[in-house]
C-alpha cells in the first residue's frame, strides 16, 4: 500500500511539473494529505510558485499536515511579512514550534532540529511516561523521543522498547540510555561529523544554558547531506540547483547560458595559447595529435584534487592553516602520477611513431601539468571559500582553465625548445 501511494505521489508530481498553466488548479484539487505529500516532492522554485499563489487559509491547511521542520522550510520560501501573517493563523502548538525554529540559522544544528520530543523526570515511573506519550501523540499525531531530566539537566533518553518491556511502576531512571548532545549554533558539518563518529539515530540540541531545544534525527541529516550532494553535483556541472529534469527548454537555457559563456571564454584563451605556436605545430604535425592528452590528464587530475578538497571543506577538515601540508601531499602525488603516466606515454609514442623526443616532451609536460593541477586544485577551492564563494562552483572553471592553458603552453614551449 505504501509503495503504491508513493508511486501515485510521484505520478502526480510529474503531472504538476509538466502542467505549467494548470499546475496550481491541479494542486488545489488534491486531498489535503496528498497536497502535503506532493509539496515536499517538488523543487524549491515549484514549491514557491504554488505556495505563493495559494490563499492564506490554504497554506495554513497544508502546513498543519507537515512535520514542524518541513513546515518551517516551506515558510522560509516566503517574504517575512507574508510568513508572519501565516504563522498567526496556525494552531498554537505548530505556531510555537515554528516560531522557535525560525529564530535559528538553517545551516546550524538548531536549523536541522525538530521538536518532536517530551521531557520527563527521572523520578517518574514508566506508567506516567506512557501517559505523557499518549497525550503528545494525540496532540501531534507522532510518537515523541522521551528525554529524561534530573535536577533540570539532561540525563539521557528512554528507548521506546523499554516502555514495552519495563514494569509500569519502575522508575524511568532505571532505563536511561546516554544520548549524544550538541550546541545549537554548531555548523551542519559538525553535526554530520558527530553522526559519523557516533552512529546513533538522534542527537539532542542544547541551548546557551544547556537547556533542551530539540532533536536531530538521522533522516534530518540524510536530507541535509542529500541537499549538499545535489548542490555539489549541480555546481560541478554549472547547472542551477532549481533546474528540474522536466523543465522546459527556456528555463534550461536561462539556468545554463552564463556558465557556457564563461566556458567559451576559457576555450578561446586556450586556443589563443595554442595559436602562439603555429609554426612549430605546422612543422611537427604529430604535436597536434598528442597535445589534447596533456590538457586532458591535467583536467582529470585537477578534478580529482578538487573533489577531495570540496569534501574536506564541507566536513570542516581543511582550512588555510592546514593548506600547506595538504598542498605538499597533493604536489607529491601529482609528481609521481605524472612520472608514471609520462613513462607510459613516452613508450607508446616511441613504439607507435618512433619519435623518442616527442615522447619525452609529452612526459615532461604531463609531470608539470599534473603539478599545476595539484596546485590549483588544492588552493583555488580554499581561496574561493575564503572570499565567500562556493568552492565547487567557482573553483572548477579556474582549475580547468589553468590546466588547459598551462598544459598547452608547457607542451608547446618544450617542443619549440627541444625540436626547434
matplotlib code that plots the C-alpha trace (Angstrom):
import matplotlib.pyplot as plt

x = [0.0, 2.8, 4.7, 1.5, 0.9, 4.5, 4.0, 0.8, 2.6, 5.4, 2.9, 1.1, 4.4, 5.3, 1.9, 2.3, 5.8, 4.6, 1.3, 2.8, -0.5, -2.8, -0.4, -2.0, -5.6, -4.3, -2.7, -5.8, -7.9, -5.8, -6.8, -5.1, -3.0, -1.9, -1.1, 1.2, 2.9, 3.3, 4.6, 7.6, 8.5, 8.7, 11.8, 12.1, 11.1, 7.9, 7.1, 7.4, 5.4, 2.5, 2.6, 2.9, -0.3, -2.5, -4.8, -3.6, -6.1, -5.0, -1.3, -2.2, -4.1, -1.1, 1.4, -0.6, -0.3, 3.5, 6.2, 7.4, 10.8, 9.2, 6.6, 9.4, 11.3, 8.2, 7.6, 11.1, 10.4, 8.1, 8.7, 8.8, 5.6, 3.7, 5.3, 4.4, 0.8, 0.5, 2.1, -0.5, -3.3, -1.5, -2.6, -1.0, 1.4, 2.7, 2.9, 5.1, 7.4, 7.8, 8.5, 11.3, 12.9, 12.7, 15.0, 17.9, 20.3, 19.2, 22.8, 23.3, 22.3, 19.2, 18.2, 18.2, 16.4, 12.7, 10.7, 9.2, 10.2, 8.9, 10.8, 10.1, 11.7, 13.9, 11.7, 8.6, 7.6, 7.0, 3.3, 3.4, 5.7, 3.4, 0.5, 2.6, 3.5, -0.2, -1.0, 1.7, 0.7, -2.9, -1.9, 0.6, 0.0, 3.6, 5.4, 8.0, 11.5, 11.5, 14.2, 14.9, 15.8, 17.3, 17.5, 16.9, 19.7, 19.5, 20.4, 19.7, 16.8, 14.4, 14.3, 10.9, 11.4, 11.9, 8.4, 7.0, 9.2, 9.7, 7.4, 4.7, 5.9, 9.6, 11.4, 12.4, 15.9, 16.4, 16.2, 18.0, 20.5, 23.1, 22.4, 24.7, 24.4, 25.5, 25.2, 22.5, 25.0, 27.2, 27.5, 25.9, 29.3, 29.9, 26.5, 27.4, 30.8, 29.2, 26.8, 29.7, 31.7, 28.7, 26.2, 23.2, 19.8, 19.4, 21.2, 19.9, 20.4, 21.2, 20.8, 23.1, 22.3, 22.3, 18.5, 17.0, 15.9, 15.2, 16.2, 18.1, 17.2, 19.3, 16.8, 17.3, 21.0, 20.3, 18.1, 20.8, 23.5, 21.3, 20.8, 24.6, 25.4, 22.8, 24.1, 27.6, 26.5, 24.7, 27.6, 30.2, 28.1, 27.3, 23.6, 21.2, 20.0, 16.5, 16.5, 14.4, 14.8, 11.3, 11.8, 11.1, 13.9, 13.6, 14.2, 17.1, 18.7, 18.2, 19.9, 22.9, 23.9, 26.0, 28.3, 28.5, 29.6, 32.3, 33.5, 33.5, 35.9, 38.3, 38.2, 39.2, 42.0, 43.3, 43.0, 44.9, 47.7, 47.9, 47.9, 51.2, 52.9, 51.5, 55.0, 56.2, 52.8, 52.8, 56.4, 55.6, 52.0, 52.4, 52.3, 48.7, 47.8, 49.2, 48.5, 45.0, 46.4, 48.4, 45.4, 43.0, 45.2, 45.7, 42.0, 41.2, 43.9, 42.6, 39.1, 40.3, 42.0, 39.0, 36.6, 38.7, 39.1, 35.4, 34.5, 37.2, 36.0, 32.3, 33.2, 35.4, 38.6, 40.6, 41.4, 44.0, 46.1, 46.4, 46.6, 50.4, 50.7, 47.8, 49.4, 52.7, 51.0, 48.9, 52.0, 53.9, 51.1, 50.9, 54.6, 54.6, 51.4, 52.9, 56.1, 54.2, 51.9, 54.8, 56.9, 53.9, 53.2, 56.9, 56.9, 53.7, 54.9, 58.2, 56.7, 53.9, 55.8, 59.4, 60.0, 61.6, 61.9, 58.1, 57.6, 60.0, 58.3, 54.9, 56.3, 57.8, 54.7, 52.5, 54.6, 54.5, 50.8, 49.8, 51.8, 49.8, 46.6, 47.6, 48.5, 45.3, 43.1, 44.3, 44.4, 41.6, 38.7, 40.2, 40.6, 37.0, 35.8, 37.9, 36.1, 32.7, 32.2, 31.1, 34.3, 32.6, 31.0, 33.7, 36.9, 36.1, 36.4, 39.7, 41.2, 40.1, 41.4, 44.8, 45.4, 44.3, 46.4, 49.4, 49.3, 49.3, 51.9, 54.3, 54.0, 54.4, 57.2, 59.2, 58.5, 59.8, 62.9, 63.8, 62.6, 63.2]
y = [0.0, 2.4, 1.7, 2.3, 5.6, 6.6, 5.7, 7.8, 10.8, 10.5, 10.4, 13.5, 15.4, 14.6, 15.9, 19.1, 19.7, 19.3, 21.2, 24.7, 26.6, 24.2, 23.1, 25.4, 24.2, 20.6, 21.0, 22.6, 19.6, 17.2, 15.9, 17.7, 14.7, 14.3, 18.1, 17.7, 14.7, 16.2, 19.7, 18.0, 16.3, 19.4, 21.5, 24.8, 27.0, 25.0, 24.9, 28.7, 29.1, 27.1, 28.3, 31.9, 31.7, 29.9, 31.7, 32.1, 29.6, 27.1, 27.5, 27.1, 23.9, 22.4, 23.4, 21.9, 18.5, 18.7, 18.0, 21.1, 21.3, 20.6, 23.4, 25.7, 25.0, 25.9, 29.1, 30.2, 30.5, 33.4, 37.0, 37.8, 39.8, 37.1, 34.4, 36.3, 36.7, 32.9, 31.9, 33.8, 31.6, 28.3, 26.1, 27.1, 24.1, 24.5, 28.3, 28.0, 25.3, 27.1, 30.4, 28.7, 27.1, 30.3, 32.1, 29.9, 29.8, 26.9, 26.0, 25.1, 22.3, 24.3, 24.8, 21.0, 20.0, 19.3, 19.5, 16.0, 15.1, 15.2, 15.7, 13.6, 13.5, 10.6, 10.0, 9.3, 5.7, 4.0, 4.3, 8.0, 8.3, 6.3, 8.7, 11.7, 9.9, 9.3, 13.0, 14.1, 11.6, 12.7, 16.3, 15.9, 12.5, 11.5, 9.3, 11.5, 10.9, 10.6, 12.7, 12.0, 15.0, 15.1, 18.3, 20.3, 18.7, 16.1, 12.6, 10.7, 9.2, 6.4, 3.9, 3.1, -0.7, -0.2, 1.2, -2.1, -4.4, -2.2, -2.6, 0.1, 1.0, 1.0, 4.4, 5.9, 6.4, 2.7, 2.5, 5.7, 5.5, 8.1, 10.3, 12.5, 16.2, 19.3, 23.1, 24.9, 27.0, 24.1, 24.1, 21.5, 20.0, 19.5, 17.7, 15.4, 14.7, 13.8, 11.4, 9.7, 9.3, 8.2, 6.4, 6.8, 7.7, 11.0, 14.0, 16.4, 20.1, 22.2, 26.0, 28.5, 27.3, 23.6, 23.6, 21.2, 22.9, 20.0, 16.7, 15.9, 12.5, 10.6, 11.3, 15.1, 14.6, 12.5, 15.3, 17.8, 15.6, 15.0, 18.7, 19.3, 16.4, 17.6, 21.1, 19.9, 17.8, 20.8, 23.1, 20.9, 20.8, 24.5, 23.9, 25.8, 23.8, 25.0, 23.2, 20.1, 17.3, 18.1, 21.9, 23.4, 24.4, 28.2, 27.6, 25.3, 28.0, 30.6, 28.3, 27.4, 30.1, 32.1, 29.2, 28.2, 31.8, 31.7, 28.3, 29.7, 32.5, 29.9, 27.9, 31.0, 31.6, 28.0, 28.5, 31.7, 30.0, 27.3, 30.0, 31.3, 28.1, 27.8, 27.5, 24.5, 22.7, 23.1, 21.8, 18.8, 17.8, 14.9, 17.6, 18.4, 14.7, 14.3, 17.9, 17.1, 14.3, 16.8, 19.1, 16.2, 14.5, 17.8, 18.5, 15.0, 15.3, 18.8, 17.5, 14.6, 17.1, 19.4, 16.7, 15.8, 19.4, 20.3, 17.3, 18.2, 21.8, 20.8, 18.5, 21.1, 19.0, 21.6, 25.2, 27.7, 26.8, 23.2, 24.0, 23.8, 20.3, 19.2, 21.1, 19.3, 15.9, 16.7, 18.1, 14.9, 12.7, 14.9, 14.4, 10.6, 10.2, 12.5, 10.4, 7.1, 8.3, 10.2, 7.0, 5.1, 7.8, 8.0, 4.3, 4.4, 7.3, 5.6, 2.3, 3.8, 6.7, 6.0, 9.5, 9.5, 13.3, 13.9, 11.1, 12.9, 16.2, 14.7, 13.1, 16.4, 18.4, 15.9, 16.0, 19.8, 19.9, 17.5, 19.7, 22.6, 20.7, 19.8, 23.4, 25.0, 22.1, 22.5, 26.3, 27.5, 26.0, 27.4, 30.8, 30.8, 29.7, 32.5, 35.2, 33.7, 31.9, 28.3, 26.3, 23.7, 26.3, 28.9, 26.8, 24.3, 26.8, 28.3, 24.9, 23.7, 26.9, 26.6, 23.0, 23.7, 26.9, 25.7, 22.3, 23.6, 26.3, 24.0, 21.2, 23.6, 25.6, 22.4, 21.3, 24.7, 24.4, 20.7, 20.4, 23.9]
z = [0.0, 1.0, -2.2, -4.3, -2.5, -3.3, -6.9, -7.0, -5.5, -8.0, -10.8, -9.5, -9.1, -12.7, -13.9, -11.8, -13.3, -16.9, -16.5, -16.5, -16.8, -15.0, -12.1, -9.5, -10.1, -10.4, -7.0, -5.4, -6.4, -4.4, -1.0, 1.9, 2.7, -0.9, -1.0, 2.0, 0.4, -3.1, -2.0, -0.3, -3.6, -5.7, -6.3, -4.4, -7.2, -7.8, -4.1, -4.1, -7.3, -5.8, -2.2, -3.1, -5.2, -2.6, -0.2, 3.3, 4.7, 2.0, 3.0, 6.7, 5.9, 4.1, 6.8, 9.5, 7.8, 7.7, 10.3, 12.1, 10.3, 6.9, 7.5, 8.5, 5.3, 3.3, 5.2, 4.7, 0.9, 1.6, 2.4, 6.1, 6.2, 4.4, 6.6, 9.8, 8.7, 8.1, 11.4, 13.3, 11.9, 12.6, 15.6, 18.9, 19.0, 15.5, 15.8, 18.9, 17.4, 14.0, 15.7, 17.7, 14.6, 12.6, 15.1, 14.2, 11.2, 8.9, 8.5, 12.2, 14.5, 15.6, 12.0, 11.5, 14.6, 15.2, 18.4, 18.4, 22.0, 25.6, 28.8, 31.9, 35.3, 36.3, 39.3, 37.2, 36.5, 33.2, 33.6, 34.0, 31.0, 28.8, 29.7, 28.6, 25.3, 24.7, 25.3, 22.9, 20.2, 20.5, 20.1, 17.3, 15.7, 16.4, 18.9, 20.6, 21.8, 25.6, 27.3, 30.9, 33.1, 36.5, 38.6, 35.4, 33.4, 30.6, 31.9, 28.7, 26.7, 27.3, 24.4, 23.2, 23.6, 27.3, 27.6, 26.3, 28.5, 31.6, 34.6, 34.9, 38.4, 37.6, 37.6, 34.3, 35.6, 35.6, 31.8, 30.8, 27.9, 27.1, 24.1, 22.1, 22.6, 20.5, 20.9, 18.9, 17.0, 15.7, 12.0, 9.8, 9.1, 12.8, 13.1, 10.2, 11.7, 15.0, 13.4, 11.6, 14.8, 16.9, 14.5, 16.7, 15.3, 17.2, 18.7, 21.3, 20.6, 23.6, 24.1, 25.7, 29.3, 28.2, 28.1, 25.5, 22.3, 20.0, 18.4, 15.2, 13.7, 11.2, 8.4, 9.0, 8.4, 5.3, 3.9, 4.6, 3.0, 0.0, -0.4, -0.3, -2.6, -5.1, -4.8, -5.5, -8.4, -10.0, -9.2, -10.8, -14.0, -14.0, -13.7, -11.4, -8.3, -9.1, -12.5, -12.8, -15.4, -16.6, -17.0, -20.4, -22.8, -22.0, -18.3, -19.1, -21.3, -18.5, -16.0, -18.2, -20.6, -18.2, -17.4, -21.0, -21.9, -19.2, -20.5, -24.1, -22.9, -21.4, -24.6, -26.5, -24.0, -24.6, -28.3, -28.2, -26.3, -29.0, -31.7, -30.4, -31.6, -35.1, -36.6, -34.5, -34.9, -38.7, -38.7, -36.4, -37.1, -34.6, -31.8, -32.6, -32.3, -28.7, -27.5, -26.0, -23.9, -21.7, -21.1, -20.6, -18.0, -16.2, -16.1, -14.7, -12.0, -11.1, -10.7, -8.5, -6.2, -6.3, -5.2, -2.2, -1.2, -1.5, 0.6, 3.2, 3.3, 3.7, 6.6, 8.2, 7.8, 5.8, 6.3, 5.2, 8.3, 7.1, 3.4, 3.0, 4.3, 2.0, -0.9, -0.3, -0.4, -3.5, -5.3, -4.4, -5.7, -8.8, -9.5, -9.0, -11.1, -13.8, -13.8, -14.1, -16.9, -18.6, -18.8, -20.3, -22.9, -23.8, -24.5, -26.5, -28.7, -29.3, -30.3, -32.4, -34.1, -33.4, -32.1, -28.6, -28.4, -28.7, -26.1, -23.7, -24.3, -23.5, -20.3, -19.1, -20.0, -18.2, -15.0, -15.0, -15.7, -13.0, -10.6, -11.9, -11.4, -7.8, -7.0, -8.4, -7.3, -3.7, -3.3, -5.5, -3.5, -0.3, -1.9, -3.1, 0.3, 1.9, -0.2, 0.4, -2.9, -3.3, -4.0, -6.1, -8.4, -8.7, -8.4, -11.2, -14.1, -12.8, -12.4, -15.9, -17.4, -15.6, -16.7, -20.3, -20.7, -18.8, -20.4, -23.9, -23.1, -21.4, -24.0, -27.0, -25.3, -24.6, -28.2, -29.5, -27.3, -28.0, -31.6, -32.8]

ax = plt.figure().add_subplot(projection="3d")
ax.plot(x, y, z, "-o")
ax.set_aspect("equal")
plt.show()
